[in-house]
């Protein structure tokens, strides 16, 4: 599990995700107490729109990356 925030990066957050995916990790994000596929993340909607309120429920920064070959998935 890792916290990733665009506001602390000098590169696009998608570059970080891409690096992890290229190294055979599968990503999920925590939204409203549930894990969702990383593909549902939109940096504009999920971080930049709430950058002045990083503690709000709309600001998403918790990500889980697991080895792609493992069958583990987060509980829904």
PDB file with SEQRES, HELIX, SHEET and CRYST1 records, atoms N, CA, C and O in Angstrom:
SEQRES   1 A   76  UNK UNK UNK UNK UNK UNK UNK UNK UNK UNK UNK UNK UNK          
SEQRES   2 A   76  UNK UNK UNK UNK UNK UNK UNK UNK UNK UNK UNK UNK UNK          
SEQRES   3 A   76  UNK UNK UNK UNK UNK UNK UNK UNK UNK UNK UNK UNK UNK          
SEQRES   4 A   76  UNK UNK UNK UNK UNK UNK UNK UNK UNK UNK UNK UNK UNK          
SEQRES   5 A   76  UNK UNK UNK UNK UNK UNK UNK UNK UNK UNK UNK UNK UNK          
SEQRES   6 A   76  UNK UNK UNK UNK UNK UNK UNK UNK UNK UNK UNK                  
HELIX    1 AA1 UNK A    6  UNK A    8  5                                   3    
HELIX    2 AA2 UNK A   13  UNK A   22  1                                  10    
HELIX    3 AA3 UNK A   38  UNK A   40  5                                   3    
HELIX    4 AA4 UNK A   43  UNK A   46  1                                   4    
HELIX    5 AA5 UNK A   48  UNK A   53  5                                   6    
SHEET    1 AA1 4 UNK A   2  UNK A   3  0                                        
SHEET    2 AA1 4 UNK A  62  UNK A  67 -1                                        
SHEET    3 AA1 4 UNK A  25  UNK A  31 -1                                        
SHEET    4 AA1 4 UNK A  34  UNK A  37 -1                                        
CRYST1    1.000    1.000    1.000  90.00  90.00  90.00 P 1           1          
ATOM      1  N   UNK A   1       0.861  -1.164   0.000  1.00  0.00           N  
ATOM      2  CA  UNK A   1       0.000   0.000   0.000  1.00  0.00           C  
ATOM      3  C   UNK A   1       0.907   1.226   0.000  1.00  0.00           C  
ATOM      4  O   UNK A   1       1.914   1.278   0.707  1.00  0.00           O  
ATOM      5  N   UNK A   2       0.526   2.208  -0.810  1.00  0.00           N  
ATOM      6  CA  UNK A   2       1.345   3.404  -0.964  1.00  0.00           C  
ATOM      7  C   UNK A   2       0.445   4.627  -1.155  1.00  0.00           C  
ATOM      8  O   UNK A   2      -0.618   4.549  -1.770  1.00  0.00           O  
ATOM      9  N   UNK A   3       0.895   5.738  -0.619  1.00  0.00           N  
ATOM     10  CA  UNK A   3       0.214   7.009  -0.823  1.00  0.00           C  
ATOM     11  C   UNK A   3       0.937   7.737  -1.945  1.00  0.00           C  
ATOM     12  O   UNK A   3       2.149   7.944  -1.878  1.00  0.00           O  
ATOM     13  N   UNK A   4       0.195   8.126  -2.973  1.00  0.00           N  
ATOM     14  CA  UNK A   4       0.777   8.835  -4.111  1.00  0.00           C  
ATOM     15  C   UNK A   4      -0.077  10.066  -4.376  1.00  0.00           C  
ATOM     16  O   UNK A   4      -1.296   9.971  -4.520  1.00  0.00           O  
ATOM     17  N   UNK A   5       0.580  11.230  -4.438  1.00  0.00           N  
ATOM     18  CA  UNK A   5      -0.148  12.465  -4.660  1.00  0.00           C  
ATOM     19  C   UNK A   5       0.537  13.281  -5.749  1.00  0.00           C  
ATOM     20  O   UNK A   5       1.741  13.532  -5.695  1.00  0.00           O  
ATOM     21  N   UNK A   6      -0.253  13.690  -6.738  1.00  0.00           N  
ATOM     22  CA  UNK A   6       0.274  14.491  -7.831  1.00  0.00           C  
ATOM     23  C   UNK A   6       0.909  15.778  -7.313  1.00  0.00           C  
ATOM     24  O   UNK A   6       1.909  16.236  -7.866  1.00  0.00           O  
ATOM     25  N   UNK A   7       0.349  16.361  -6.273  1.00  0.00           N  
ATOM     26  CA  UNK A   7       0.855  17.648  -5.780  1.00  0.00           C  
ATOM     27  C   UNK A   7       2.285  17.552  -5.241  1.00  0.00           C  
ATOM     28  O   UNK A   7       2.935  18.579  -5.050  1.00  0.00           O  
ATOM     29  N   UNK A   8       2.778  16.354  -4.996  1.00  0.00           N  
ATOM     30  CA  UNK A   8       4.139  16.172  -4.495  1.00  0.00           C  
ATOM     31  C   UNK A   8       5.094  15.650  -5.574  1.00  0.00           C  
ATOM     32  O   UNK A   8       6.256  15.363  -5.288  1.00  0.00           O  
ATOM     33  N   UNK A   9       4.611  15.528  -6.800  1.00  0.00           N  
ATOM     34  CA  UNK A   9       5.413  14.948  -7.877  1.00  0.00           C  
ATOM     35  C   UNK A   9       5.823  15.995  -8.902  1.00  0.00           C  
ATOM     36  O   UNK A   9       5.101  16.961  -9.152  1.00  0.00           O  
ATOM     37  N   UNK A  10       6.999  15.785  -9.489  1.00  0.00           N  
ATOM     38  CA  UNK A  10       7.463  16.622 -10.602  1.00  0.00           C  
ATOM     39  C   UNK A  10       7.157  15.974 -11.948  1.00  0.00           C  
ATOM     40  O   UNK A  10       7.457  16.541 -12.999  1.00  0.00           O  
ATOM     41  N   UNK A  11       6.565  14.791 -11.913  1.00  0.00           N  
ATOM     42  CA  UNK A  11       6.187  14.052 -13.115  1.00  0.00           C  
ATOM     43  C   UNK A  11       4.701  13.713 -13.001  1.00  0.00           C  
ATOM     44  O   UNK A  11       4.145  13.774 -11.905  1.00  0.00           O  
ATOM     45  N   UNK A  12       4.049  13.359 -14.106  1.00  0.00           N  
ATOM     46  CA  UNK A  12       2.646  12.963 -14.009  1.00  0.00           C  
ATOM     47  C   UNK A  12       2.470  11.708 -13.157  1.00  0.00           C  
ATOM     48  O   UNK A  12       3.277  10.782 -13.224  1.00  0.00           O  
ATOM     49  N   UNK A  13       1.429  11.690 -12.374  1.00  0.00           N  
ATOM     50  CA  UNK A  13       1.149  10.535 -11.519  1.00  0.00           C  
ATOM     51  C   UNK A  13       1.014   9.261 -12.364  1.00  0.00           C  
ATOM     52  O   UNK A  13       1.344   8.165 -11.909  1.00  0.00           O  
ATOM     53  N   UNK A  14       0.529   9.421 -13.588  1.00  0.00           N  
ATOM     54  CA  UNK A  14       0.390   8.258 -14.464  1.00  0.00           C  
ATOM     55  C   UNK A  14       1.744   7.638 -14.808  1.00  0.00           C  
ATOM     56  O   UNK A  14       1.811   6.448 -15.114  1.00  0.00           O  
ATOM     57  N   UNK A  15       2.820   8.421 -14.764  1.00  0.00           N  
ATOM     58  CA  UNK A  15       4.161   7.863 -14.972  1.00  0.00           C  
ATOM     59  C   UNK A  15       4.539   6.928 -13.830  1.00  0.00           C  
ATOM     60  O   UNK A  15       5.171   5.895 -14.054  1.00  0.00           O  
ATOM     61  N   UNK A  16       4.156   7.285 -12.613  1.00  0.00           N  
ATOM     62  CA  UNK A  16       4.422   6.418 -11.452  1.00  0.00           C  
ATOM     63  C   UNK A  16       3.630   5.126 -11.605  1.00  0.00           C  
ATOM     64  O   UNK A  16       4.168   4.034 -11.425  1.00  0.00           O  
ATOM     65  N   UNK A  17       2.344   5.258 -11.940  1.00  0.00           N  
ATOM     66  CA  UNK A  17       1.522   4.060 -12.147  1.00  0.00           C  
ATOM     67  C   UNK A  17       2.110   3.196 -13.258  1.00  0.00           C  
ATOM     68  O   UNK A  17       2.201   1.975 -13.125  1.00  0.00           O  
ATOM     69  N   UNK A  18       2.508   3.839 -14.355  1.00  0.00           N  
ATOM     70  CA  UNK A  18       3.079   3.109 -15.481  1.00  0.00           C  
ATOM     71  C   UNK A  18       4.329   2.346 -15.106  1.00  0.00           C  
ATOM     72  O   UNK A  18       4.525   1.215 -15.552  1.00  0.00           O  
ATOM     73  N   UNK A  19       5.181   2.953 -14.287  1.00  0.00           N  
ATOM     74  CA  UNK A  19       6.407   2.275 -13.860  1.00  0.00           C  
ATOM     75  C   UNK A  19       6.060   1.013 -13.072  1.00  0.00           C  
ATOM     76  O   UNK A  19       6.653  -0.044 -13.288  1.00  0.00           O  
ATOM     77  N   UNK A  20       5.104   1.131 -12.163  1.00  0.00           N  
ATOM     78  CA  UNK A  20       4.701  -0.029 -11.365  1.00  0.00           C  
ATOM     79  C   UNK A  20       4.064  -1.113 -12.242  1.00  0.00           C  
ATOM     80  O   UNK A  20       4.344  -2.299 -12.065  1.00  0.00           O  
ATOM     81  N   UNK A  21       3.225  -0.711 -13.168  1.00  0.00           N  
ATOM     82  CA  UNK A  21       2.593  -1.677 -14.075  1.00  0.00           C  
ATOM     83  C   UNK A  21       3.645  -2.338 -14.960  1.00  0.00           C  
ATOM     84  O   UNK A  21       3.583  -3.544 -15.197  1.00  0.00           O  
ATOM     85  N   UNK A  22       4.612  -1.557 -15.453  1.00  0.00           N  
ATOM     86  CA  UNK A  22       5.701  -2.115 -16.259  1.00  0.00           C  
ATOM     87  C   UNK A  22       6.518  -3.136 -15.478  1.00  0.00           C  
ATOM     88  O   UNK A  22       7.125  -4.030 -16.067  1.00  0.00           O  
ATOM     89  N   UNK A  23       6.535  -3.005 -14.154  1.00  0.00           N  
ATOM     90  CA  UNK A  23       7.252  -3.951 -13.301  1.00  0.00           C  
ATOM     91  C   UNK A  23       6.319  -5.029 -12.766  1.00  0.00           C  
ATOM     92  O   UNK A  23       6.580  -5.654 -11.738  1.00  0.00           O  
ATOM     93  N   UNK A  24       5.231  -5.227 -13.489  1.00  0.00           N  
ATOM     94  CA  UNK A  24       4.284  -6.322 -13.281  1.00  0.00           C  
ATOM     95  C   UNK A  24       3.539  -6.259 -11.955  1.00  0.00           C  
ATOM     96  O   UNK A  24       3.360  -7.264 -11.266  1.00  0.00           O  
ATOM     97  N   UNK A  25       3.113  -5.049 -11.623  1.00  0.00           N  
ATOM     98  CA  UNK A  25       2.218  -4.875 -10.475  1.00  0.00           C  
ATOM     99  C   UNK A  25       0.846  -4.457 -10.986  1.00  0.00           C  
ATOM    100  O   UNK A  25       0.717  -3.797 -12.017  1.00  0.00           O  
ATOM    101  N   UNK A  26      -0.154  -4.853 -10.250  1.00  0.00           N  
ATOM    102  CA  UNK A  26      -1.534  -4.488 -10.554  1.00  0.00           C  
ATOM    103  C   UNK A  26      -1.982  -3.490  -9.500  1.00  0.00           C  
ATOM    104  O   UNK A  26      -1.737  -3.697  -8.312  1.00  0.00           O  
ATOM    105  N   UNK A  27      -2.636  -2.408  -9.916  1.00  0.00           N  
ATOM    106  CA  UNK A  27      -3.004  -1.354  -8.988  1.00  0.00           C  
ATOM    107  C   UNK A  27      -4.491  -1.287  -8.687  1.00  0.00           C  
ATOM    108  O   UNK A  27      -5.339  -1.596  -9.523  1.00  0.00           O  
ATOM    109  N   UNK A  28      -4.772  -0.871  -7.460  1.00  0.00           N  
ATOM    110  CA  UNK A  28      -6.128  -0.596  -7.019  1.00  0.00           C  
ATOM    111  C   UNK A  28      -6.091   0.687  -6.202  1.00  0.00           C  
ATOM    112  O   UNK A  28      -5.037   1.084  -5.705  1.00  0.00           O  
ATOM    113  N   UNK A  29      -7.234   1.329  -6.066  1.00  0.00           N  
ATOM    114  CA  UNK A  29      -7.303   2.536  -5.251  1.00  0.00           C  
ATOM    115  C   UNK A  29      -8.447   2.410  -4.268  1.00  0.00           C  
ATOM    116  O   UNK A  29      -9.419   1.693  -4.504  1.00  0.00           O  
ATOM    117  N   UNK A  30      -8.313   3.120  -3.163  1.00  0.00           N  
ATOM    118  CA  UNK A  30      -9.319   3.076  -2.114  1.00  0.00           C  
ATOM    119  C   UNK A  30     -10.253   4.270  -2.266  1.00  0.00           C  
ATOM    120  O   UNK A  30      -9.845   5.424  -2.141  1.00  0.00           O  
ATOM    121  N   UNK A  31     -11.538   3.954  -2.542  1.00  0.00           N  
ATOM    122  CA  UNK A  31     -12.564   4.986  -2.700  1.00  0.00           C  
ATOM    123  C   UNK A  31     -13.755   4.603  -1.826  1.00  0.00           C  
ATOM    124  O   UNK A  31     -14.331   3.525  -1.977  1.00  0.00           O  
ATOM    125  N   UNK A  32     -14.112   5.495  -0.917  1.00  0.00           N  
ATOM    126  CA  UNK A  32     -15.266   5.261  -0.044  1.00  0.00           C  
ATOM    127  C   UNK A  32     -15.180   3.921   0.691  1.00  0.00           C  
ATOM    128  O   UNK A  32     -16.181   3.221   0.844  1.00  0.00           O  
ATOM    129  N   UNK A  33     -13.975   3.577   1.141  1.00  0.00           N  
ATOM    130  CA  UNK A  33     -13.785   2.349   1.912  1.00  0.00           C  
ATOM    131  C   UNK A  33     -13.764   1.071   1.100  1.00  0.00           C  
ATOM    132  O   UNK A  33     -13.762  -0.022   1.666  1.00  0.00           O  
ATOM    133  N   UNK A  34     -13.747   1.192  -0.226  1.00  0.00           N  
ATOM    134  CA  UNK A  34     -13.730   0.010  -1.103  1.00  0.00           C  
ATOM    135  C   UNK A  34     -12.575   0.124  -2.091  1.00  0.00           C  
ATOM    136  O   UNK A  34     -12.211   1.217  -2.525  1.00  0.00           O  
ATOM    137  N   UNK A  35     -12.016  -1.014  -2.430  1.00  0.00           N  
ATOM    138  CA  UNK A  35     -10.943  -1.053  -3.414  1.00  0.00           C  
ATOM    139  C   UNK A  35     -11.538  -1.121  -4.811  1.00  0.00           C  
ATOM    140  O   UNK A  35     -12.456  -1.902  -5.064  1.00  0.00           O  
ATOM    141  N   UNK A  36     -11.015  -0.303  -5.719  1.00  0.00           N  
ATOM    142  CA  UNK A  36     -11.448  -0.263  -7.113  1.00  0.00           C  
ATOM    143  C   UNK A  36     -10.229  -0.430  -8.004  1.00  0.00           C  
ATOM    144  O   UNK A  36      -9.107  -0.164  -7.574  1.00  0.00           O  
ATOM    145  N   UNK A  37     -10.436  -0.869  -9.243  1.00  0.00           N  
ATOM    146  CA  UNK A  37      -9.319  -0.958 -10.185  1.00  0.00           C  
ATOM    147  C   UNK A  37      -8.678   0.418 -10.402  1.00  0.00           C  
ATOM    148  O   UNK A  37      -9.364   1.440 -10.409  1.00  0.00           O  
ATOM    149  N   UNK A  38      -7.393   0.424 -10.572  1.00  0.00           N  
ATOM    150  CA  UNK A  38      -6.649   1.656 -10.792  1.00  0.00           C  
ATOM    151  C   UNK A  38      -7.189   2.437 -11.993  1.00  0.00           C  
ATOM    152  O   UNK A  38      -7.109   3.665 -12.018  1.00  0.00           O  
ATOM    153  N   UNK A  39      -7.729   1.743 -12.973  1.00  0.00           N  
ATOM    154  CA  UNK A  39      -8.230   2.379 -14.185  1.00  0.00           C  
ATOM    155  C   UNK A  39      -9.375   3.355 -13.906  1.00  0.00           C  
ATOM    156  O   UNK A  39      -9.684   4.190 -14.756  1.00  0.00           O  
ATOM    157  N   UNK A  40     -10.008   3.269 -12.741  1.00  0.00           N  
ATOM    158  CA  UNK A  40     -11.105   4.189 -12.417  1.00  0.00           C  
ATOM    159  C   UNK A  40     -10.592   5.529 -11.894  1.00  0.00           C  
ATOM    160  O   UNK A  40     -11.378   6.461 -11.724  1.00  0.00           O  
ATOM    161  N   UNK A  41      -9.286   5.642 -11.637  1.00  0.00           N  
ATOM    162  CA  UNK A  41      -8.700   6.866 -11.102  1.00  0.00           C  
ATOM    163  C   UNK A  41      -8.580   7.927 -12.187  1.00  0.00           C  
ATOM    164  O   UNK A  41      -8.126   7.646 -13.296  1.00  0.00           O  
ATOM    165  N   UNK A  42      -8.985   9.134 -11.860  1.00  0.00           N  
ATOM    166  CA  UNK A  42      -8.820  10.296 -12.731  1.00  0.00           C  
ATOM    167  C   UNK A  42      -8.176  11.389 -11.886  1.00  0.00           C  
ATOM    168  O   UNK A  42      -8.795  11.883 -10.943  1.00  0.00           O  
ATOM    169  N   UNK A  43      -6.961  11.768 -12.204  1.00  0.00           N  
ATOM    170  CA  UNK A  43      -6.220  12.722 -11.374  1.00  0.00           C  
ATOM    171  C   UNK A  43      -6.950  14.047 -11.237  1.00  0.00           C  
ATOM    172  O   UNK A  43      -6.914  14.653 -10.166  1.00  0.00           O  
ATOM    173  N   UNK A  44      -7.604  14.509 -12.279  1.00  0.00           N  
ATOM    174  CA  UNK A  44      -8.348  15.763 -12.194  1.00  0.00           C  
ATOM    175  C   UNK A  44      -9.485  15.687 -11.200  1.00  0.00           C  
ATOM    176  O   UNK A  44      -9.632  16.557 -10.342  1.00  0.00           O  
ATOM    177  N   UNK A  45     -10.274  14.664 -11.315  1.00  0.00           N  
ATOM    178  CA  UNK A  45     -11.438  14.486 -10.445  1.00  0.00           C  
ATOM    179  C   UNK A  45     -11.028  14.065  -9.035  1.00  0.00           C  
ATOM    180  O   UNK A  45     -11.555  14.586  -8.051  1.00  0.00           O  
ATOM    181  N   UNK A  46     -10.087  13.124  -8.936  1.00  0.00           N  
ATOM    182  CA  UNK A  46      -9.801  12.464  -7.662  1.00  0.00           C  
ATOM    183  C   UNK A  46      -8.722  13.119  -6.815  1.00  0.00           C  
ATOM    184  O   UNK A  46      -8.568  12.777  -5.643  1.00  0.00           O  
ATOM    185  N   UNK A  47      -7.971  14.055  -7.386  1.00  0.00           N  
ATOM    186  CA  UNK A  47      -6.972  14.776  -6.593  1.00  0.00           C  
ATOM    187  C   UNK A  47      -6.993  16.274  -6.862  1.00  0.00           C  
ATOM    188  O   UNK A  47      -7.186  17.060  -5.934  1.00  0.00           O  
ATOM    189  N   UNK A  48      -6.803  16.680  -8.092  1.00  0.00           N  
ATOM    190  CA  UNK A  48      -6.635  18.103  -8.382  1.00  0.00           C  
ATOM    191  C   UNK A  48      -7.863  18.933  -8.032  1.00  0.00           C  
ATOM    192  O   UNK A  48      -7.723  20.079  -7.604  1.00  0.00           O  
ATOM    193  N   UNK A  49      -9.058  18.386  -8.200  1.00  0.00           N  
ATOM    194  CA  UNK A  49     -10.276  19.135  -7.869  1.00  0.00           C  
ATOM    195  C   UNK A  49     -10.403  19.403  -6.374  1.00  0.00           C  
ATOM    196  O   UNK A  49     -11.114  20.320  -5.962  1.00  0.00           O  
ATOM    197  N   UNK A  50      -9.710  18.597  -5.558  1.00  0.00           N  
ATOM    198  CA  UNK A  50      -9.789  18.739  -4.103  1.00  0.00           C  
ATOM    199  C   UNK A  50      -8.428  19.005  -3.475  1.00  0.00           C  
ATOM    200  O   UNK A  50      -8.243  18.764  -2.282  1.00  0.00           O  
ATOM    201  N   UNK A  51      -7.478  19.495  -4.256  1.00  0.00           N  
ATOM    202  CA  UNK A  51      -6.111  19.662  -3.764  1.00  0.00           C  
ATOM    203  C   UNK A  51      -6.044  20.582  -2.545  1.00  0.00           C  
ATOM    204  O   UNK A  51      -5.145  20.442  -1.716  1.00  0.00           O  
ATOM    205  N   UNK A  52      -6.973  21.508  -2.431  1.00  0.00           N  
ATOM    206  CA  UNK A  52      -6.993  22.389  -1.260  1.00  0.00           C  
ATOM    207  C   UNK A  52      -7.677  21.732  -0.056  1.00  0.00           C  
ATOM    208  O   UNK A  52      -7.712  22.308   1.031  1.00  0.00           O  
ATOM    209  N   UNK A  53      -8.222  20.518  -0.256  1.00  0.00           N  
ATOM    210  CA  UNK A  53      -8.882  19.767   0.823  1.00  0.00           C  
ATOM    211  C   UNK A  53      -8.401  18.315   0.815  1.00  0.00           C  
ATOM    212  O   UNK A  53      -9.213  17.411   0.617  1.00  0.00           O  
ATOM    213  N   UNK A  54      -7.105  18.063   1.026  1.00  0.00           N  
ATOM    214  CA  UNK A  54      -6.589  16.701   0.902  1.00  0.00           C  
ATOM    215  C   UNK A  54      -7.142  15.717   1.929  1.00  0.00           C  
ATOM    216  O   UNK A  54      -6.956  14.509   1.779  1.00  0.00           O  
ATOM    217  N   UNK A  55      -7.805  16.199   2.949  1.00  0.00           N  
ATOM    218  CA  UNK A  55      -8.391  15.277   3.928  1.00  0.00           C  
ATOM    219  C   UNK A  55      -9.853  14.951   3.629  1.00  0.00           C  
ATOM    220  O   UNK A  55     -10.488  14.196   4.366  1.00  0.00           O  
ATOM    221  N   UNK A  56     -10.382  15.518   2.553  1.00  0.00           N  
ATOM    222  CA  UNK A  56     -11.777  15.249   2.198  1.00  0.00           C  
ATOM    223  C   UNK A  56     -11.907  13.852   1.586  1.00  0.00           C  
ATOM    224  O   UNK A  56     -10.934  13.293   1.079  1.00  0.00           O  
ATOM    225  N   UNK A  57     -13.103  13.308   1.641  1.00  0.00           N  
ATOM    226  CA  UNK A  57     -13.355  11.982   1.073  1.00  0.00           C  
ATOM    227  C   UNK A  57     -13.177  11.974  -0.439  1.00  0.00           C  
ATOM    228  O   UNK A  57     -12.933  10.919  -1.024  1.00  0.00           O  
ATOM    229  N   UNK A  58     -13.295  13.129  -1.079  1.00  0.00           N  
ATOM    230  CA  UNK A  58     -13.148  13.207  -2.536  1.00  0.00           C  
ATOM    231  C   UNK A  58     -11.691  13.116  -2.977  1.00  0.00           C  
ATOM    232  O   UNK A  58     -11.418  12.839  -4.145  1.00  0.00           O  
ATOM    233  N   UNK A  59     -10.755  13.345  -2.061  1.00  0.00           N  
ATOM    234  CA  UNK A  59      -9.321  13.340  -2.397  1.00  0.00           C  
ATOM    235  C   UNK A  59      -8.782  11.926  -2.193  1.00  0.00           C  
ATOM    236  O   UNK A  59      -8.710  11.443  -1.063  1.00  0.00           O  
ATOM    237  N   UNK A  60      -8.408  11.270  -3.274  1.00  0.00           N  
ATOM    238  CA  UNK A  60      -7.938   9.885  -3.206  1.00  0.00           C  
ATOM    239  C   UNK A  60      -6.425   9.825  -3.335  1.00  0.00           C  
ATOM    240  O   UNK A  60      -5.851  10.360  -4.283  1.00  0.00           O  
ATOM    241  N   UNK A  61      -5.782   9.165  -2.370  1.00  0.00           N  
ATOM    242  CA  UNK A  61      -4.324   9.035  -2.433  1.00  0.00           C  
ATOM    243  C   UNK A  61      -3.816   7.693  -1.932  1.00  0.00           C  
ATOM    244  O   UNK A  61      -2.604   7.491  -1.849  1.00  0.00           O  
ATOM    245  N   UNK A  62      -4.710   6.771  -1.595  1.00  0.00           N  
ATOM    246  CA  UNK A  62      -4.303   5.453  -1.104  1.00  0.00           C  
ATOM    247  C   UNK A  62      -4.402   4.441  -2.248  1.00  0.00           C  
ATOM    248  O   UNK A  62      -5.470   4.227  -2.821  1.00  0.00           O  
ATOM    249  N   UNK A  63      -3.271   3.833  -2.559  1.00  0.00           N  
ATOM    250  CA  UNK A  63      -3.193   2.870  -3.653  1.00  0.00           C  
ATOM    251  C   UNK A  63      -2.574   1.580  -3.159  1.00  0.00           C  
ATOM    252  O   UNK A  63      -1.732   1.581  -2.262  1.00  0.00           O  
ATOM    253  N   UNK A  64      -2.996   0.492  -3.747  1.00  0.00           N  
ATOM    254  CA  UNK A  64      -2.471  -0.827  -3.413  1.00  0.00           C  
ATOM    255  C   UNK A  64      -1.950  -1.451  -4.694  1.00  0.00           C  
ATOM    256  O   UNK A  64      -2.675  -1.547  -5.684  1.00  0.00           O  
ATOM    257  N   UNK A  65      -0.697  -1.875  -4.675  1.00  0.00           N  
ATOM    258  CA  UNK A  65      -0.098  -2.548  -5.822  1.00  0.00           C  
ATOM    259  C   UNK A  65       0.360  -3.929  -5.379  1.00  0.00           C  
ATOM    260  O   UNK A  65       1.121  -4.068  -4.421  1.00  0.00           O  
ATOM    261  N   UNK A  66      -0.112  -4.945  -6.087  1.00  0.00           N  
ATOM    262  CA  UNK A  66       0.254  -6.324  -5.796  1.00  0.00           C  
ATOM    263  C   UNK A  66       0.851  -6.938  -7.055  1.00  0.00           C  
ATOM    264  O   UNK A  66       0.543  -6.503  -8.165  1.00  0.00           O  
ATOM    265  N   UNK A  67       1.705  -7.950  -6.890  1.00  0.00           N  
ATOM    266  CA  UNK A  67       2.262  -8.601  -8.074  1.00  0.00           C  
ATOM    267  C   UNK A  67       1.140  -9.097  -8.987  1.00  0.00           C  
ATOM    268  O   UNK A  67       0.195  -9.737  -8.525  1.00  0.00           O  
ATOM    269  N   UNK A  68       1.245  -8.805 -10.259  1.00  0.00           N  
ATOM    270  CA  UNK A  68       0.184  -9.126 -11.220  1.00  0.00           C  
ATOM    271  C   UNK A  68      -0.090 -10.623 -11.299  1.00  0.00           C  
ATOM    272  O   UNK A  68      -1.222 -11.025 -11.566  1.00  0.00           O  
ATOM    273  N   UNK A  69       0.910 -11.444 -11.074  1.00  0.00           N  
ATOM    274  CA  UNK A  69       0.714 -12.891 -11.222  1.00  0.00           C  
ATOM    275  C   UNK A  69      -0.021 -13.511 -10.035  1.00  0.00           C  
ATOM    276  O   UNK A  69      -0.495 -14.643 -10.129  1.00  0.00           O  
ATOM    277  N   UNK A  70      -0.122 -12.796  -8.937  1.00  0.00           N  
ATOM    278  CA  UNK A  70      -0.824 -13.343  -7.775  1.00  0.00           C  
ATOM    279  C   UNK A  70      -2.322 -13.173  -7.940  1.00  0.00           C  
ATOM    280  O   UNK A  70      -2.781 -12.216  -8.564  1.00  0.00           O  
ATOM    281  N   UNK A  71      -3.070 -14.085  -7.390  1.00  0.00           N  
ATOM    282  CA  UNK A  71      -4.518 -14.051  -7.539  1.00  0.00           C  
ATOM    283  C   UNK A  71      -5.207 -13.248  -6.440  1.00  0.00           C  
ATOM    284  O   UNK A  71      -6.436 -13.182  -6.403  1.00  0.00           O  
ATOM    285  N   UNK A  72      -4.434 -12.642  -5.549  1.00  0.00           N  
ATOM    286  CA  UNK A  72      -5.011 -11.881  -4.449  1.00  0.00           C  
ATOM    287  C   UNK A  72      -5.759 -10.671  -4.967  1.00  0.00           C  
ATOM    288  O   UNK A  72      -5.313 -10.003  -5.900  1.00  0.00           O  
ATOM    289  N   UNK A  73      -6.884 -10.395  -4.363  1.00  0.00           N  
ATOM    290  CA  UNK A  73      -7.590  -9.151  -4.646  1.00  0.00           C  
ATOM    291  C   UNK A  73      -8.150  -8.616  -3.345  1.00  0.00           C  
ATOM    292  O   UNK A  73      -8.485  -9.382  -2.441  1.00  0.00           O  
ATOM    293  N   UNK A  74      -8.250  -7.322  -3.252  1.00  0.00           N  
ATOM    294  CA  UNK A  74      -8.741  -6.677  -2.030  1.00  0.00           C  
ATOM    295  C   UNK A  74     -10.212  -6.985  -1.845  1.00  0.00           C  
ATOM    296  O   UNK A  74     -10.938  -7.170  -2.822  1.00  0.00           O  
ATOM    297  N   UNK A  75     -10.658  -7.042  -0.602  1.00  0.00           N  
ATOM    298  CA  UNK A  75     -12.087  -7.259  -0.362  1.00  0.00           C  
ATOM    299  C   UNK A  75     -12.903  -6.084  -0.883  1.00  0.00           C  
ATOM    300  O   UNK A  75     -12.439  -4.944  -0.861  1.00  0.00           O  
ATOM    301  N   UNK A  76     -14.097  -6.354  -1.345  1.00  0.00           N  
ATOM    302  CA  UNK A  76     -14.966  -5.294  -1.858  1.00  0.00           C  
ATOM    303  C   UNK A  76     -15.988  -4.898  -0.836  1.00  0.00           C  
ATOM    304  O   UNK A  76     -16.808  -4.016  -1.092  1.00  0.00           O  
TER     305      UNK A  76                                                      
END                                                                             
